[in-house]
Amino acid sequence: MKTPILLLSLRCKRDILVARQRARQVAALLGLEARDQTLLAAAVFEMASHAAAQFRRAEIRFALDGDSFQISTAPERRATKPMKDAAAGHDSVVRIAKKLTGPSSDVAREDLAWIVEELGNLTPSNLFHEIKQQNQELLRSLHELQQCQEELAGLQGQRRSPRAA
């Protein structure tokens, strides 16, 4: 059963940032790891940017469908004349889904939409704060990458040592 969580209009750049912010917040509420929260937020930013550029007015929808967190963009339903995808000859819709595995949060599905609405009321859409958050995510990812590279270099060094003996 599909459970709608959030519908956002994409009319300006601030709306795209809000979509990114809400994606990260909803992913956290669903119990996703920090890396998955960051990936979803980045993907939503790209999806929302593309939709806003492609259509005069667009919307992004967040929903749960079974064990899947789904996000889709499409022309806004209230828009009078959505632009058509010239190559395909139809309205373009972009969808992504993240399978929810492992322990999820204790938030009841029916409460998610209300919680997300409250988050929207309490969280200011401050451009600086969102960029700061994105910077922290990037730094965390780069640190993790550096640690992996150091571990790999150490393992490669260990492999070479026995051969030399």
C-alpha positions, 0 to 999 in steps of 0.5 A: 500500500502506497503511503504519501509522505510529502508533496512539494512544488518546485517553482524556484531555487529555494524550493529545490533546496527545501526538497533536498533538506526534506529528503535528508530529514525523511531518510533520517526518520526512516532510519537510513544510515547517514551515507544513504541520507546524503545520497538521497539528498544529493539525488533529490537535489539533482532530480528537483533541479532537472524537473524545475529546469524542464517544466514551467512548474514541477512537483516532487513527491515522497511516498512509502510503497511497501518496503520502499521509499519512493521519490518522483518528480513530474510536471505540476498538476496545476500547470496549464501546459506542461512541457513535453519531452521532445524525444519521447513525446510524453511528459517526463517523470523521474523516479527513484526508490530506496529499499528499506532494509534492516531496522527502521525508525519507530515512526508509524507510517501514518504519522510520517506525513504529519511529522514531515509537515511539522519539520517544514514548519520548524526548519527554516529554509536557510540557504547557508544552513543547507550549504553548511550541511552539504559541506559537512556531508562532503567532508565526512564522505571524503574522510571515509574515502581517505580511511578506505584508501589508507586501509587499502594501501596497508593491505597492499603493503602486507601482500607485498611483504610476504612475497619479498621474504 
